[in-house]
Amino acid sequence: MRALAGAAPSAAVMAVVKADAYGHGLVPSALGALAGGATWLGTAQPGEALALRAAGIGPDRARILTWLYAPGAALRDLVEADVDVSVAARWAVDEVVAAARAAGRTARVHLAVDTGLGRNGIMPADLPDVLDAVARARAEGAVQVVGMWSHLAFADEPGHPTVAAQADVLDDAVRRAERAGVGPELRHLANSAATLTAPRTHYDLVRPGLAVWGLTPVPQLGPPSWYGLRPAMTLEARLATVKRVPGGHGVSYSHHYTTPRDTTLGVVPLGYGDGIPRHASGGGPAGTPGGPVLVGARPGAPGGRVLRVAGRVCMDQLVLDLGPGATERAGDVVTLFGAGDGVEHDGVPTAEDWAQAAGTISYEITTRLGGRVPREHVGVHVLDDGARAILAGHRSTERTVRA
């Protein structure tokens, strides 16, 4: 968070904590982001925003924005919880106004404009009708226009012409809102990639997501450390079985990997049922390299070696070929990914390394980790007394347990 705030010194910072904080744990991660300098939290779904408020993160600690809902959503609950609500269509104005009336208080809204992503947001051609409805609602005291915002389509390709073009569309939308008497207090457009690489888009508030958790949204430009980032999540497991097998022994379903010599196999009790991508299996007709795993050392410790998944990833387990001279035993710790700059740079696998092995992006690697993977949140000393109290209350009810 400090690195991201430094990258956008003219703007406030919203830490986007949707999808269980990209798999890191919603409430603990939100508290950590606030300790690092964020003053806003962003969630996709209303339930995520309400969970933050219910945990004790009040408006005195952070503003919260939520933006993705369908007609009939419980918007009154959001208004009563003092959560900012995004408006992306004409019908949403009517529903927010109804929620404000029912709650007996003014709703804080942000107008989402589709500046070119083609996803959620008000099309510029539809903006006059929406602005007219918002102006009437504002005059009634039903809404306060806090923000106007959009989302970028090509921010992960720094210098792409659409980035500046979308900013121009947002600028025009803001001018139109100001002429309609509902000019926003804040403008926001930048995601993680734009926060790091596109100062033109910083405006009043930036909304990093992936980068808050120390992963780079532009891996083609260099490792996370180039931007002052360090991956927050380390995924470890303990070997469940270690055994000798002869050469020519098939490994896992369909024998996509066959041992080339007498060797030692190690079984890791994690699989696609836990979120480990099956696409990161090793072997197959093309000899695809599997996902990387560090054995023989903890991240940051000397020694250790990186091995690749041997054969297909199963629902509950994956297999490593530990080699003929292996000294590992059942119970030894292995690291699937952790903090570092990746196999190419320092030998410690990262979520980005797994993404490359599976043909996806690092966002998916951390976000897809399932509920039966225990989380242990460390570094609690960075939190103030109030945040530690919130975390203590949350831990008594969360489903995950300390490892």
PLY file of the C-alpha trace (Angstrom):
ply
format ascii 1.0
element vertex 403
property float x
property float y
property float z
element edge 402
property int vertex1
property int vertex2
end_header
0.00 0.00 0.00
2.80 2.42 0.79
4.41 1.72 -2.59
1.12 2.31 -4.38
0.42 5.52 -2.49
3.90 6.67 -3.48
3.15 5.91 -7.13
0.09 8.18 -7.05
1.00 10.92 -4.56
-1.71 13.32 -5.74
-4.57 10.86 -5.17
-6.25 9.04 -2.31
-6.08 5.23 -2.49
-8.93 2.73 -2.56
-7.84 -0.84 -1.85
-10.09 -3.14 -3.88
-10.84 -6.12 -1.64
-13.42 -7.94 -3.76
-13.46 -11.72 -4.05
-12.27 -12.27 -0.47
-9.45 -9.78 -1.09
-8.25 -11.76 -4.11
-8.23 -14.89 -1.96
-6.26 -13.36 0.91
-9.12 -12.99 3.41
-11.54 -10.07 3.29
-11.45 -8.50 6.74
-7.80 -9.13 7.73
-6.57 -7.92 4.35
-8.78 -4.84 4.43
-7.39 -3.92 7.83
-3.84 -4.41 6.56
-4.51 -2.21 3.54
-5.90 0.54 5.75
-2.85 0.30 7.99
-0.71 0.82 4.89
-2.44 4.05 3.91
-5.66 3.24 2.06
-8.62 5.40 3.04
-11.19 3.66 0.84
-12.16 0.02 0.32
-13.77 -1.27 -2.86
-16.01 -4.31 -3.28
-17.77 -5.68 -6.32
-20.77 -7.16 -4.52
-22.95 -5.48 -1.87
-22.57 -8.46 0.46
-18.83 -7.89 0.62
-19.33 -4.26 1.63
-21.87 -5.18 4.29
-19.52 -7.86 5.65
-16.83 -5.22 6.15
-19.24 -2.96 8.01
-20.58 -5.87 10.06
-17.03 -6.78 11.07
-16.64 -3.34 12.61
-14.96 -1.34 9.82
-17.07 1.79 10.17
-17.09 4.96 8.07
-14.72 6.58 10.57
-12.12 3.97 9.55
-12.83 3.72 5.81
-15.25 4.76 3.10
-16.52 1.73 1.16
-17.75 1.65 -2.45
-19.66 -1.24 -4.00
-20.63 -1.38 -7.67
-22.14 -4.60 -9.00
-25.77 -5.53 -8.38
-28.95 -6.34 -10.26
-32.44 -4.86 -9.87
-33.99 -5.72 -6.54
-30.73 -5.65 -4.57
-30.95 -4.69 -0.90
-29.77 -1.14 -1.48
-31.48 0.12 1.67
-29.08 -2.00 3.72
-26.17 -0.31 1.97
-27.53 3.18 2.54
-28.17 2.45 6.21
-24.63 1.04 6.56
-23.19 4.25 5.05
-21.78 2.40 2.03
-21.26 4.33 -1.21
-23.25 2.84 -4.09
-22.32 2.95 -7.76
-25.03 3.79 -10.28
-24.52 2.27 -13.74
-27.98 2.57 -15.31
-31.17 4.65 -15.21
-33.07 2.00 -13.25
-30.38 2.07 -10.58
-31.08 5.75 -9.91
-34.71 4.94 -9.15
-33.78 2.06 -6.85
-31.16 4.07 -4.95
-33.65 6.91 -4.47
-36.24 4.45 -3.18
-33.66 2.99 -0.79
-32.73 6.46 0.47
-36.35 7.35 1.11
-36.93 4.08 2.95
-33.82 4.58 5.05
-34.60 8.21 5.74
-31.12 9.36 4.80
-29.13 10.57 1.82
-27.49 7.92 -0.36
-23.87 8.46 -1.39
-23.58 7.56 -5.08
-20.86 7.28 -7.72
-21.87 7.47 -11.38
-20.20 4.73 -13.43
-19.60 5.66 -17.07
-18.78 3.17 -19.83
-15.84 5.00 -21.40
-14.93 2.10 -23.67
-14.62 -1.14 -21.72
-18.04 -2.32 -22.86
-18.94 -3.73 -19.48
-20.85 -2.10 -16.62
-21.56 1.63 -16.81
-23.71 4.33 -18.37
-23.21 4.82 -22.08
-22.39 8.47 -22.90
-25.51 8.65 -25.09
-27.66 7.71 -22.07
-25.94 10.13 -19.70
-28.37 13.08 -20.12
-31.35 11.03 -18.93
-29.40 9.69 -15.94
-28.02 13.10 -15.01
-31.51 14.60 -15.14
-32.82 11.93 -12.76
-29.82 12.35 -10.45
-30.31 16.13 -10.39
-33.93 15.69 -9.28
-32.87 13.20 -6.62
-30.16 15.54 -5.38
-32.62 18.43 -5.13
-34.87 16.18 -3.05
-31.97 15.34 -0.75
-32.09 11.66 -1.69
-28.57 11.43 -3.13
-25.16 13.01 -2.79
-22.98 12.66 -5.89
-19.65 11.63 -4.43
-17.89 10.29 -7.49
-17.84 9.70 -11.22
-15.73 6.85 -12.46
-14.93 4.25 -15.09
-12.68 1.24 -15.69
-9.89 0.75 -18.21
-9.77 -1.91 -20.91
-6.03 -1.90 -21.74
-4.26 -0.58 -18.63
-2.10 -3.71 -18.53
-0.63 -2.62 -21.87
1.05 0.65 -20.82
0.92 3.30 -23.51
-2.08 1.77 -25.28
-4.01 4.61 -26.96
-7.32 3.57 -25.39
-6.05 4.57 -21.93
-5.87 8.27 -22.80
-9.00 7.99 -24.94
-11.03 6.59 -22.03
-9.72 9.35 -19.75
-10.94 11.89 -22.32
-14.42 10.35 -22.29
-14.50 10.46 -18.50
-13.42 14.12 -18.56
-16.28 14.92 -20.91
-18.76 13.06 -18.69
-17.60 15.04 -15.66
-18.10 18.32 -17.54
-21.61 17.25 -18.52
-22.39 16.36 -14.89
-21.12 19.74 -13.74
-23.35 21.53 -16.28
-26.28 19.47 -14.97
-25.54 20.64 -11.43
-24.40 17.25 -10.16
-20.64 17.50 -10.55
-18.81 14.81 -8.56
-16.55 15.41 -5.59
-14.13 12.71 -6.82
-13.07 11.29 -10.18
-11.49 7.84 -10.36
-10.29 5.62 -13.18
-6.94 3.97 -12.40
-6.68 0.28 -11.51
-3.43 -1.39 -10.38
-1.71 -1.15 -13.75
-2.70 2.47 -14.31
-1.72 3.41 -10.77
1.79 2.16 -11.53
2.19 3.27 -15.14
-0.35 5.98 -16.16
-0.25 9.18 -14.07
-2.75 10.81 -16.46
-5.44 8.55 -14.98
-4.79 9.13 -11.27
-7.33 11.93 -10.80
-8.54 12.20 -7.17
-8.59 8.51 -6.26
-6.87 5.36 -7.54
-8.31 1.85 -7.18
-5.52 -0.77 -7.11
-6.58 -4.36 -6.59
-4.02 -7.03 -7.50
-1.05 -4.80 -6.65
-2.35 -4.31 -3.09
-1.43 -7.95 -2.53
2.08 -7.44 -3.93
1.55 -8.95 -7.39
2.31 -7.01 -10.53
-0.42 -6.45 -13.14
2.28 -5.84 -15.78
4.62 -8.84 -15.41
5.93 -8.28 -18.93
7.67 -5.13 -17.64
9.51 -6.79 -14.78
9.12 -8.49 -11.40
7.06 -7.03 -8.51
10.13 -5.63 -6.76
10.63 -3.20 -9.63
7.58 -1.36 -8.30
8.34 -1.79 -4.62
5.87 -4.68 -4.33
6.26 -7.95 -2.47
3.70 -10.78 -2.79
1.70 -11.04 0.42
0.63 -14.68 0.13
2.74 -17.76 0.69
1.07 -21.09 -0.05
2.66 -24.03 1.76
1.79 -27.68 2.27
3.36 -30.71 3.89
4.33 -33.83 1.99
1.79 -36.54 2.76
3.59 -39.50 1.19
7.21 -40.01 0.11
8.09 -43.30 -1.57
10.57 -44.97 -3.90
9.34 -46.12 -7.30
11.11 -47.80 -10.23
11.87 -46.23 -13.58
9.01 -46.42 -16.04
6.40 -46.00 -13.29
3.30 -44.03 -14.35
2.29 -41.05 -12.22
-1.29 -39.82 -11.67
-4.25 -40.14 -14.05
-3.58 -41.28 -17.62
0.14 -41.57 -16.84
0.94 -38.25 -18.53
4.20 -38.47 -16.63
6.33 -41.59 -16.39
9.40 -41.75 -14.19
12.53 -41.76 -16.37
14.57 -43.68 -13.76
14.34 -45.13 -10.27
13.28 -42.17 -8.18
11.34 -40.84 -5.19
7.84 -39.42 -5.47
6.29 -36.95 -3.06
2.53 -36.44 -2.73
1.32 -32.91 -1.87
-2.23 -32.84 -0.41
-3.50 -29.94 -2.52
-5.44 -30.19 -5.78
-7.99 -28.50 -7.97
-10.56 -28.95 -5.19
-8.44 -26.42 -3.30
-7.95 -24.14 -6.29
-4.73 -25.54 -7.72
-5.27 -25.30 -11.49
-5.46 -28.61 -13.32
-4.04 -26.78 -16.33
-0.76 -26.63 -14.40
-0.33 -30.39 -14.69
3.03 -31.62 -15.93
3.88 -33.99 -18.73
1.33 -34.95 -21.35
2.01 -35.58 -25.03
3.75 -32.20 -25.39
5.83 -32.60 -22.24
4.28 -29.48 -20.70
6.11 -28.22 -17.60
3.88 -28.30 -14.56
3.45 -25.73 -11.84
6.65 -25.02 -9.84
7.12 -26.07 -6.22
10.03 -25.20 -3.90
11.28 -28.15 -1.84
14.09 -28.35 0.68
13.87 -24.78 2.00
11.47 -22.05 3.04
11.22 -18.90 0.88
14.13 -16.62 1.68
16.20 -19.42 3.22
19.32 -20.75 1.52
19.22 -23.96 -0.46
16.18 -25.68 -1.82
15.28 -26.56 -5.38
12.35 -25.90 -7.66
10.58 -28.94 -9.06
7.61 -29.13 -11.40
4.33 -30.96 -10.89
4.68 -34.48 -12.29
1.53 -35.69 -14.04
-2.00 -34.48 -13.67
-3.17 -32.33 -10.78
-5.98 -34.25 -9.07
-8.88 -32.97 -7.00
-7.06 -33.40 -3.69
-3.40 -33.95 -4.50
-0.52 -33.46 -6.84
2.76 -35.35 -7.23
6.39 -34.27 -7.39
9.30 -36.30 -8.73
11.79 -35.60 -5.93
14.62 -37.38 -7.73
16.73 -40.45 -6.95
18.79 -38.72 -4.26
15.85 -37.13 -2.42
16.14 -36.71 1.34
12.64 -35.33 1.94
10.31 -37.16 4.28
6.57 -37.13 4.89
5.70 -34.00 6.84
8.35 -31.78 5.24
7.12 -28.38 4.08
6.99 -27.49 0.39
6.10 -24.06 -1.02
3.91 -23.72 -4.08
4.40 -19.97 -4.25
5.48 -17.10 -2.05
7.22 -13.75 -1.85
9.88 -13.08 -4.42
10.42 -12.22 -8.05
9.81 -15.67 -9.45
11.69 -18.70 -10.68
13.37 -16.74 -13.44
14.94 -14.33 -10.94
15.54 -15.97 -7.57
14.27 -19.52 -7.56
11.19 -18.91 -5.37
8.00 -19.71 -7.30
5.32 -17.03 -7.42
1.65 -16.88 -8.32
2.77 -15.44 -11.66
4.89 -18.55 -12.29
1.82 -20.70 -11.65
-0.22 -18.47 -13.93
2.26 -18.99 -16.74
2.21 -22.75 -16.19
-1.59 -22.79 -16.31
-2.03 -20.32 -19.14
-3.88 -17.76 -17.02
-3.19 -14.66 -14.90
-1.95 -14.34 -11.33
-5.28 -12.82 -10.27
-6.91 -16.20 -10.79
-4.24 -18.19 -8.96
-4.78 -16.48 -5.60
-8.50 -15.78 -5.98
-9.44 -19.38 -6.73
-7.95 -20.85 -3.52
-10.75 -22.62 -1.72
-12.17 -22.58 1.77
-10.45 -25.76 2.92
-7.03 -24.12 2.55
-6.30 -22.68 6.03
-5.20 -19.05 6.17
-2.82 -17.66 8.77
-2.58 -13.88 8.74
0.76 -12.58 9.97
2.16 -9.14 10.70
-0.70 -8.18 13.00
1.67 -5.79 14.80
1.13 -3.22 12.02
-2.50 -2.75 13.09
-3.68 -0.24 15.66
-5.57 -1.37 18.78
-8.96 -0.83 17.18
-8.06 -2.85 14.11
-6.66 -5.67 16.25
-9.92 -5.76 18.17
-11.86 -6.01 14.90
-9.59 -8.82 13.73
-9.93 -10.71 17.02
-13.71 -10.60 16.75
-13.61 -11.67 13.12
-11.33 -14.64 13.79
-13.83 -16.04 16.27
-16.38 -16.40 13.46
-14.42 -16.98 10.23
-14.48 -20.40 8.63
-10.76 -20.69 8.02
-8.43 -21.69 10.83
-4.84 -20.96 11.69
-2.42 -23.32 9.99
0 1
1 2
2 3
3 4
4 5
5 6
6 7
7 8
8 9
9 10
10 11
11 12
12 13
13 14
14 15
15 16
16 17
17 18
18 19
19 20
20 21
21 22
22 23
23 24
24 25
25 26
26 27
27 28
28 29
29 30
30 31
31 32
32 33
33 34
34 35
35 36
36 37
37 38
38 39
39 40
40 41
41 42
42 43
43 44
44 45
45 46
46 47
47 48
48 49
49 50
50 51
51 52
52 53
53 54
54 55
55 56
56 57
57 58
58 59
59 60
60 61
61 62
62 63
63 64
64 65
65 66
66 67
67 68
68 69
69 70
70 71
71 72
72 73
73 74
74 75
75 76
76 77
77 78
78 79
79 80
80 81
81 82
82 83
83 84
84 85
85 86
86 87
87 88
88 89
89 90
90 91
91 92
92 93
93 94
94 95
95 96
96 97
97 98
98 99
99 100
100 101
101 102
102 103
103 104
104 105
105 106
106 107
107 108
108 109
109 110
110 111
111 112
112 113
113 114
114 115
115 116
116 117
117 118
118 119
119 120
120 121
121 122
122 123
123 124
124 125
125 126
126 127
127 128
128 129
129 130
130 131
131 132
132 133
133 134
134 135
135 136
136 137
137 138
138 139
139 140
140 141
141 142
142 143
143 144
144 145
145 146
146 147
147 148
148 149
149 150
150 151
151 152
152 153
153 154
154 155
155 156
156 157
157 158
158 159
159 160
160 161
161 162
162 163
163 164
164 165
165 166
166 167
167 168
168 169
169 170
170 171
171 172
172 173
173 174
174 175
175 176
176 177
177 178
178 179
179 180
180 181
181 182
182 183
183 184
184 185
185 186
186 187
187 188
188 189
189 190
190 191
191 192
192 193
193 194
194 195
195 196
196 197
197 198
198 199
199 200
200 201
201 202
202 203
203 204
204 205
205 206
206 207
207 208
208 209
209 210
210 211
211 212
212 213
213 214
214 215
215 216
216 217
217 218
218 219
219 220
220 221
221 222
222 223
223 224
224 225
225 226
226 227
227 228
228 229
229 230
230 231
231 232
232 233
233 234
234 235
235 236
236 237
237 238
238 239
239 240
240 241
241 242
242 243
243 244
244 245
245 246
246 247
247 248
248 249
249 250
250 251
251 252
252 253
253 254
254 255
255 256
256 257
257 258
258 259
259 260
260 261
261 262
262 263
263 264
264 265
265 266
266 267
267 268
268 269
269 270
270 271
271 272
272 273
273 274
274 275
275 276
276 277
277 278
278 279
279 280
280 281
281 282
282 283
283 284
284 285
285 286
286 287
287 288
288 289
289 290
290 291
291 292
292 293
293 294
294 295
295 296
296 297
297 298
298 299
299 300
300 301
301 302
302 303
303 304
304 305
305 306
306 307
307 308
308 309
309 310
310 311
311 312
312 313
313 314
314 315
315 316
316 317
317 318
318 319
319 320
320 321
321 322
322 323
323 324
324 325
325 326
326 327
327 328
328 329
329 330
330 331
331 332
332 333
333 334
334 335
335 336
336 337
337 338
338 339
339 340
340 341
341 342
342 343
343 344
344 345
345 346
346 347
347 348
348 349
349 350
350 351
351 352
352 353
353 354
354 355
355 356
356 357
357 358
358 359
359 360
360 361
361 362
362 363
363 364
364 365
365 366
366 367
367 368
368 369
369 370
370 371
371 372
372 373
373 374
374 375
375 376
376 377
377 378
378 379
379 380
380 381
381 382
382 383
383 384
384 385
385 386
386 387
387 388
388 389
389 390
390 391
391 392
392 393
393 394
394 395
395 396
396 397
397 398
398 399
399 400
400 401
401 402
